[in-house]
Structures are given as C-alpha cells and as structure tokens.
Amino acid sequence: MGTVTPLTEDRVLFARNVPADTNHCLQQAAATPQSDQAEALLKRAAALSPGMLAVNVARYKFYFYRGQLAQAETVVRETLASAATQGGFDGDWTVHDAPLAGREEAESPQRYYLYALKALAFISLRSRDRLQAAGILEALQVLDPVDLVGGSVIEELMDGSEDEA
C-alpha cells in the first residue's frame, strides 16, 4: 500500500485513509470525461485495494450513472458480501430482525452494507422489480430504523412511481 493522500489534494473525497495510489486512480476516474478510461481506472483502483468498500461504491455508481444496471447490481452484490465479511455479520438481509450494530460509524462495513442495500433497492426499482425493491426496503427499515442512509428516499420514489402506474 502507499502513503495516504492529504484531503486537500482531492477532487472528490471517497473515504478517509485511501492509499495514495488507489486514490490517484479514483481521482483520475472522477475527472476524466472518457468512460472507457474511467472504467479502466476504477478497475485498477479495485486491483490495487481489493476489498476496499469505498472503491466498490465508486464502481457501482459509475455503472449506475451509465445506465448499466446489470453491472451496477453485480458490484453492489459484491459490496454487500464484502461488507458483511468485513463486519462479521450475516450478509443475507432477509434474516435480520434487529438494527445492524455498528451502522452509526460513517465508514464502517455496516454503513457500507446499508448504502449498498439502498443502491440495490434503487436498481431493483429502476429495473421494474418492485417486489424485490419492496423486500429490500422492508429489510432496510429493520436494519436502519433511524434512516441513516436515506432508504426512505427510495421508498418515496417507489410510492411516487405507484401513483404514475
């Protein structure tokens, strides 16, 4: 790993304590208008720092914003599995019956898990899988009852899209 890049040089703050070489790739990816180049830089960042959840978030957002929902979903699911492993909890959101301990810490695996779950609900909604989106949102209410990650926003989108149907 390299040294940690000072925050003042960053165009975008992906997370604290990102190794300098990984951060350099992420910053370049954020700055380039060339999507192929940005994707290659994101893949390089992932190779440099395997399992770094902030890199996965950048990757799934990249695919989502490009409308590549299948690729975004693949990375989101990787993020869910990795966050659960790193946090030492069951990655199956359907088995939890209490709030996720540790979710209050901003860069904890638990918080990344909740954000990825929210992303999966949004991807499901955009993919017109309302049943899956509803199930994920129900689980998110259990895991994050105070709505730290903003799952309620996706619920409102889902409710609004019901009105348009």
VOBA-540772 format. One line per field, with one value per residue (C-alpha): x negated, z, y; residue number from 1; residue in three letters. Coordinates in steps of 0.05 Angstrom, whole numbers. Each point is the difference from the previous one (the first is absolute). Example, Ala and Ser with C-alpha at 12.3 -4.5 7.8 and 13.67 -1.06 7.14 Angstrom:
REM VOBA-540772
X = -246, -27 .
Z = 156, -13 .
Y = -90, 69 .
seq = 1, 2 .
type = ala, ser .
//
This chain:
REM VOBA-540772
X = 0, -25, 4, 67, 16, 16, 72, -19, -23, 63, 51, 50, -3, 14, -20, -52, -64, 2, -70, -31, -6, 73, 22, -38, 38, 67, -15, -20, 62, 44, -35, 0, 57, -21, 43, -46, -59, 40, 21, -72, -22, 54, -20, -72, 21, 37, -61, -45, 46, 41, 58, -2, 74, -8, -29, 60, 47, -35, 5, 74, 17, -40, 39, 66, -9, -18, 65, -36, 46, -22, -73, 19, 40, -58, -46, 53, 8, -76, 1, 54, -39, -66, 31, 33, -65, -40, 53, 9, 75, 47, 4, 71, 43, 63, -24, -11, 53, -36, -39, -70, -50, -57, 40, -11, -73, -4, -51, 16, 14, 70, 13, -28, 46, 60, -19, -9, 68, 31, -34, 26, 71, -8, -28, 57, 50, -33, 0, 75, -6, 45, 8, -75, -6, 56, -32, -67, 31, 37, -65, -34, 52, -19, -75, 1, 61, -24, -12, -74, -11, 65, 38, 63, -18, 5, 66, 27, -23, 34, 64, -3, -9, 61, 41, -24, 16 .
Z = 0, -8, 43, 14, -44, 38, -8, -28, -66, -13, -51, 32, 69, -8, 71, 53, -2, -73, -22, -44, -62, 5, 14, -61, -44, 31, -9, -72, -13, 29, -42, -68, -50, -35, 28, -25, 34, 63, 3, -9, 56, 46, -15, 15, 66, 17, -17, 42, 60, -3, 48, 11, 6, -22, -66, -10, 12, -53, -48, 10, -5, -65, -31, 27, -29, -67, 1, 6, 53, -5, 11, 56, 33, -5, 36, 52, 16, 6, 47, 43, 6, 14, 51, 37, 2, 23, 53, 24, -11, -44, -70, -11, 13, 7, 64, 43, 51, 36, -19, -27, 56, -20, -53, 34, -20, -68, -33, 35, -40, 29, -29, -67, 2, 13, -57, -47, 21, -15, -68, -14, 17, -49, -54, 11, -6, -64, -27, 14, 53, 50, 41, 12, 13, 52, 35, 3, 26, 54, 22, -2, 49, 48, -9, 0, 39, 7, -76, 4, -74, -27, -20, 9, -64, -40, 34, -21, -72, 2, 28, -53, -56, 25, -10, -72, -16 .
Y = 0, 71, 61, 33, 60, 65, 22, 68, -31, -39, 20, -49, -30, -75, -19, 14, -39, -20, -22, 54, -44, -22, 71, 24, -48, 20, 74, -10, -41, 55, 53, -34, 8, -64, -56, -56, 33, 12, -73, -23, 46, -26, -72, 18, 32, -65, -41, 45, -3, -64, 0, 75, 17, 72, -23, -46, 58, 41, -59, -14, 74, 5, -58, 25, 70, -30, -39, -67, -27, -73, 19, 47, -55, -48, 49, 16, -73, -7, 60, -31, -66, 35, 48, -58, -39, 60, 17, -71, -4, -40, 30, -26, 61, -43, -34, 62, 19, 57, 62, -12, 13, 47, 36, 68, 3, 35, -46, -65, -62, 3, 69, -20, -61, 44, 48, -60, -27, 67, 0, -70, 23, 58, -45, -48, 57, 26, -72, -2, -54, 33, -63, -7, 75, -3, -60, 35, 64, -39, -32, 68, 27, -55, 7, 77, 22, 73, 5, 17, -17, 30, -62, 41, 38, -64, -16, 68, -13, -67, 30, 55, -50, -38, 63, 4, -73 .
seq = 1, 2, 3, 4, 5, 6, 7, 8, 9, 10, 11, 12, 13, 14, 15, 16, 17, 18, 19, 20, 21, 22, 23, 24, 25, 26, 27, 28, 29, 30, 31, 32, 33, 34, 35, 36, 37, 38, 39, 40, 41, 42, 43, 44, 45, 46, 47, 48, 49, 50, 51, 52, 53, 54, 55, 56, 57, 58, 59, 60, 61, 62, 63, 64, 65, 66, 67, 68, 69, 70, 71, 72, 73, 74, 75, 76, 77, 78, 79, 80, 81, 82, 83, 84, 85, 86, 87, 88, 89, 90, 91, 92, 93, 94, 95, 96, 97, 98, 99, 100, 101, 102, 103, 104, 105, 106, 107, 108, 109, 110, 111, 112, 113, 114, 115, 116, 117, 118, 119, 120, 121, 122, 123, 124, 125, 126, 127, 128, 129, 130, 131, 132, 133, 134, 135, 136, 137, 138, 139, 140, 141, 142, 143, 144, 145, 146, 147, 148, 149, 150, 151, 152, 153, 154, 155, 156, 157, 158, 159, 160, 161, 162, 163, 164, 165 .
type = met, gly, thr, val, thr, pro, leu, thr, glu, asp, arg, val, leu, phe, ala, arg, asn, val, pro, ala, asp, thr, asn, his, cys, leu, gln, gln, ala, ala, ala, thr, pro, gln, ser, asp, gln, ala, glu, ala, leu, leu, lys, arg, ala, ala, ala, leu, ser, pro, gly, met, leu, ala, val, asn, val, ala, arg, tyr, lys, phe, tyr, phe, tyr, arg, gly, gln, leu, ala, gln, ala, glu, thr, val, val, arg, glu, thr, leu, ala, ser, ala, ala, thr, gln, gly, gly, phe, asp, gly, asp, trp, thr, val, his, asp, ala, pro, leu, ala, gly, arg, glu, glu, ala, glu, ser, pro, gln, arg, tyr, tyr, leu, tyr, ala, leu, lys, ala, leu, ala, phe, ile, ser, leu, arg, ser, arg, asp, arg, leu, gln, ala, ala, gly, ile, leu, glu, ala, leu, gln, val, leu, asp, pro, val, asp, leu, val, gly, gly, ser, val, ile, glu, glu, leu, met, asp, gly, ser, glu, asp, glu, ala .
//
